[in-house]
Amino acid sequence: MTGVRRVPRVLSIAGTDPTGGAGIQADLKSIAANGGYGMAVVTALVAQNTRGVRSVHVPPVAFLAEQLDAVSDDVEIDAVKIGMLATADVIRAVREWLDRVDPPVVVLDPVMVATSGDRLLDEDAEEALRQLSSRAHLLTPNIPELAILADEPTADGWTAVVAQAARVSARYGVRVLAKGGHLAGADLPDALVDARGEAVAVAEFPGVRIDTTNTHGTGCSLSSALATRYARSEDWIEAVGESKRWLAESIRHGASLEVGAGHGPVSHLAGLWDRGGIVTRPTAEEVESDWWEDIRGIRTGIDELSFLRGLGEGTLDRGAFLWYLAQDALYLRDYSRVLAAASGLAPTPDEQAFWAGAAQGAIAAELQLHESWLTPEALEAVRPSETTTAYLDHLLACAARGDYAVLIAAVLPCFWLYQDVGIRLHALSHPEHLYRSWLDTYADETFAASTRRAIDIVTRAAAAVGEHKRADMREAFRVSSAHELAFFAAPLTQSPPGGS
């Protein structure tokens, strides 16, 4: 192989199963579940269900060859899994294609014996399959199939199975995965056997039998997983170990699918569904739109406040405005510390610099505005209101939590809502406006650029995390937005009459 691909392109050459538990359908699920991109060439159309096979239709071999060429003419193939090959002609066509294309990995699951014990291939086809075996990199026969490849009686114990696998490995010059699934007892061992050299290498993988009837298609699924895993890791030991763990998990969840009345399928994607869920991740743009819409009621409440209407019109009581500025000054001192905490938790230098700059700006620029209105004595005497305390407690708790994503979601409304208010109120600004300096500050282009940057950082972070963390971020954002509404409302409900 020329190198490990992050998403290997894996081709399954096999028959079908309309119930989806075995054959091509199982292979594609297995490949996807194990991190590959699955492709499929059909060798036979099989009318079967979980109770058994009813009939098999083999398309013309020329059409099989066309399918194979259509894939390999266009796609670079990283691994091939071969399953059901119904006739000697089909086997020879596949062999000719392998010789011509020379895929880097070939895993052959030699489908020769039905679950009932019936032989599925005639003598010519069995001989052709033996010849094909030497073209593979790994064989994955069950115990009866292993015996056919060895031209020996069926092994009757695990030690005999491993020894027979060694003889098959030496005979065909190929690794063999010996599987203990047909043995009696609670143990379910597998062994990777390599007798191509002077010494026989055996790597055993213990397992425990799972009490279930959902075993339909396990051979197909395992061989597809092995092809995919090896294409990812280039390590057969790792590929077998990981594939076995994945298959055991899939078998354990098979019954929950409730498919069929016979031997049901495994649940190929159970682990992914459990750990990753099925909720798609939104884009950053979708997060921005959804969160802004989520606080529509809060934004409407802010717009309707008498405090902001009076601030925009220039009719707001000066005492209420000074009380607001004093509370905002207290807020900014701790808010800047929260921004500094975000800088310390930031995962990239760029984000670290942004939050550090925002912390400095909260003190150097915004607090300077407040001090232009308030005397040092007034600032020294002010005490935080219940509303200010509640807001800061929320932000400081988010900072103490040490969760960067949640923290930056919590500080975002102080950018976003202030800019939103500032843009609309700035339209009312004029040289004689009593509160012009405040109106101009929050509609300033520099503050707008900082707000845009904050939105981008937070929404990209929210789009990248899992569903539960994104919900935590959204809640922190919503709670901070509610505190902003309360903060704008407080001057006319909590400030003392006549001023601060």
Secondary structure, 3 states (H helix, E strand, C coil): CCCCCCCCEEEEEEECCCCCCCHHHHHHHHHHHCCCEEEEEEEEEEEEECCEEEEEECCCHHHHHHHHHHHHCCCCCCEEEECCCCCHHHHHHHHHHHHHHCCCCEEECCCCECCCCCECCCHHHHHHHHHHHCCCCEECCCHHHHHHHHCCCCCCCHHHHHHHHHHHHHHHCCEEEEECCCCCCCECCEEEEECCCCCCEEEEECCECCCCCCCECHHHHHHHHHHHHHHHHCCHHHHHHHHHHHHHHHHHCHHHHCCCCCCCECCCCHHHHHHHCCCCCCCHHHHHHHHHHHCHHHHHHHHCCHHHHHHHHCCCCHHHHHHHHHHHHHHHHHHHHHHHHHHHHCCCHHHHHHHHHHHHHHHHHHHHHHHHHCCHHHHHHCCCCHHHHHHHHHHHHHHHHCCHHHHHHHHHHHHHHHHHHHHHHHCCCCCCCCCHHHHHHCCCHHHHHHHHHHHHHHHHHHHHCCHHHHHHHHHHHHHHHHHHHHHHHCHHHHCCCCCC
